[in-house]
């Protein structure tokens, strides 16, 4: 056994593995090139965004949203991609060519750029998410450069579960400008929705979440919340929803 592989010195009595071995913060990902993955919060938060994203003035068949899906953006470098934690496009078929689930989102085939991108901060991705890094010669551009200069995504949101801070960047002219929240929300009239912070229980975890609301701030219910609302209405009518079967 070399010195580089020698186990940590054990005390007497030995300390538990919980105290001596690396924690989840030391081993954040099974893929060193994707330092933000996998992450349980990313999955639940992105799913909540997907469940509550229902633009008021768009046919659901013309709305596409995805989480952790490869987004290919440059026809001259077809293998370059970014993988937003969550993004949404309006004005494209819900299904690829109207018939199949997408394996990725390919800009030069879809011909419609994302309207919204959300990134969830991780310690290993924070600087790039916030535009504090620059691309290297011969290497793909950074996320910020792709969203701002290539895809020209109108609304870019960055949320940190560590600080519970939501930052909004709106494309103004050729560059992103920081935008302010109103009552903890940011309104997007084009789709009749606002994106904001909500303290509540989702998947049995009570914390501050990012979720879609109406322009006036009413919560857009998840599927389970809609089921609960329907059950409550039935009970008001004297019908026991548990006996409908």
N, C-alpha and C positions, 0 to 999 in steps of 0.2 A: 504494500500500500504506500503510495507516494504521499508527500506532505500535502499536495493539493487535494487529495481525496480522503485524507484522514478525518475521521469523525470528530465532532467537538468533544473536548475533555468532559467527562462525566464526573459529577460530584458524588459524594457518598453520604446519604443514599442518592441514586441517580435522579436527575430532574426528568420530568415528563417530556415526551416528544413535543407537546404543545408549547413548552418553554424553550426548547433547544432547536427545533427544526424550523425551516422557513414558513412564514405565514402566507395567507392569500395576498397580502400586500407586497411580499417579496417575490411571489410567483404569480403575477397577474394574468398570464396568458400561456396557452399551450403553443402559441405561435409567436416567436420573438419579433416577427415583422409586423404583427398586429397587436401592439401593446394594450389596446383597450378591449380585447376580446379573449375569452368569453367573459361576460359580466352579467350576473343575474338581474341587476337593476336595469341595465340597458334593454334587456328583453321585455320586462314588464312595462317599463315606461314607454317604449316604442309601441307595444301592443295597445296601451291605453290611448296613445295618439291615433293609432289606426282605427280603433273602435269608435272614437268620437269625432273623427273627421268626416263630416257630412255637409258639404257646401250647400247652402240654401237654394242657390239659383243655378245649379248644374244637375243634369241627369246623372244618377249614380253610375250609369253605363259609360259615362264620359269622364269618370274620375278614377285615377290610379294613385295609390300610395303604397309605399314599400318600406321595409326596415331591413337594414343590413343586406342590401342587394347591390351587386356591382353596377355602377353607372359609368358607361363608356362614353367619352366626350370628344375624342379627337380622331377624325377619320384618317389623318396622316400618321397617327400612332394608335392603331386599332386595339392594341393590347393594354393601353393605359386606361386605368379606371380609378374612380373613388368609390368608397362604400359608405355613404351617409348612414348615420344611425336611423334616420327616418327622413323620407322626402315625399312630396306630393306633386302630382301633375294634373292639371285640368285641361279638358279639350282633347284627350286621347281615349281610345277604347279601353274599357276596364280590362279586357283580355287582349292579348297580343293578336293583331289582325282579326279581332273579334271572335277568336275561337280557342285560344289556349292560354294557360298561365305562363307568365314570363319567367325565364331563367335569369334575365338581366334586363337592364334598360339601356338601349343603344341609341344615342342621340341622333345619329345620321339616318337611322331608319324611322324612328318615331317622329322626328321633325318638330317636336314640341319640347321645350326646355322645362325643367321643374319650376314650379311657382314658389315652393317653400322647401327649405332644407333645415333640419334640426340636428345638431350635434350635441351629444351628452358628454361632458368633459370627463376625461380620465387623466390621471397624473402623467401618463406617457404621451397623451395627445393634446394637452392643453395649449401648448405654444402654437402648434400648427392650427388648431381649431380657431384660435383668436388672431391669426394672421401675423404671428411674431416670428415666423420662420420664412426663409426664402429658398427658392428652388436652386438646385445645383446644375451646372452646365451638363447637358446630355441626359439629365434626369427628368422625371415627370414634374409638372408644376405642383405647388402645394394645394391643399384643399381650398384655402382662401382665394388663391389665384384662379382656380377652376371655377368656383362658385361666382366670384365677382367679375372676372374678365372674360371667361370662355362661355360658361353657361348663362351668365348674367342673371342669376337667380334673384328675383325681386326681394324676397324676404329670407333672411338667414338668422336662425335662432340658436343660441348656445346656452345650455342649462347645466349647472353644476349641482349635483346632489350633495356635495360636500359643504357648500356654502348656501345652497338653496337660492342661488342667484340666477335670474334669467336675463340674458343680454340679447338685444334685438338690433340687427343691422339691416337697414333698408337701402336698396340700390338707388342712388340719386345721381343721375348723370352717368359717369363712368366709374364711380367708386361707392363703397359702402359708407353710410353715415350711421352713427349710433342713434337709435330712436328711443324715446321714453315710453314707459308703460303708463297707462291710465287706469287707476284702481286695480293695479296688479295684472292688467291685461293689455294686449296689443290688438287693435282692431284691423281687420282686412275687409273693407266693404265689398271688394270685388267678389268675394265668395260668401259674404254674409256671415262671417265668423270672426271670433276673436280667440287668441291663444293666451292663456294665462295660468296663474298658479292657483292650486286648489288643495286645501288641507282635507284629506279624507282617507277612507279605507278602500283600497283596491287590491284584490287578490290577498285579502286578510293581512295587509300591511298598511298601517296608518302612518302617513307621512305627508310631506308637501310634494304634490305631483304637478306635472305639466299636462294640461288637457285642453281640448277644444270646447268652446262655449259659443253661444249666440253673440251677436253684436252687443246686446244689452247685458250680457253676463250670465244668462241662464245656462245651466249645465246641459250639455248634450249627453243623454244617458247611454251607458254601455248596454250590451245585450242583457246582462243579468239585472241591471237596474230597470230596464224596460219590462222584464218579466215580473219584477217585484211590483212595479207600478200597476201592471195589468192585474196581478193577484189582488192588490189593494182595492182596485175598482170593483172587481167581482165580489169581494167581501162586502163592500158598501151596498151592493145590490142584493145581498143576502145569499150569495152563491159561494160555496166552499170550493176554491180552486183545487184543493187536494183530492176532491171527489169527482172531478170531471172525467176521469178515466172509467 
